[in-house]
Amino acid sequence: MLGVDDHQECEYCRPRLTSVRQPLEAMARSAVNLLLEQIDEPKKPKPIAHRLFDIQLIERDSCGPPRQDT
């Protein structure tokens, strides 16, 4: 089982939930910059923007090899 955004609650679940941490601040900053560019030059055609952001897998107890006692 895997969560997204690495909320603090992931630590309190049992088993502790493995999650993907995303750089939300950088993603928001990029989106705002794209929007401001469009506002500044509304008539200038813009290509579709693609941005890649590094994510981090936060491994906890919900992912891993099968237990040996099963």
Phi, psi and omega in degrees: 000144186219136176256172179234142177084359175049052176297153180302330181298338179302329179288333188266349177290157173233113001289156178301133191275122171295143185214161175257124178264126180250147179280076188300321180296315179295323179294317179294317179300317179296317179296318179295318179299318177298318179295316179296322176299318180293322179292319181294324182226071186295335183270348180280119180296139181243136173290160176298130183268134175238130178232138176248136180235142176287136174244167181227131175273121178260101184279127176230206190280346185280353177232145178155183180291159178299148176296149182286338184271009180260000000 
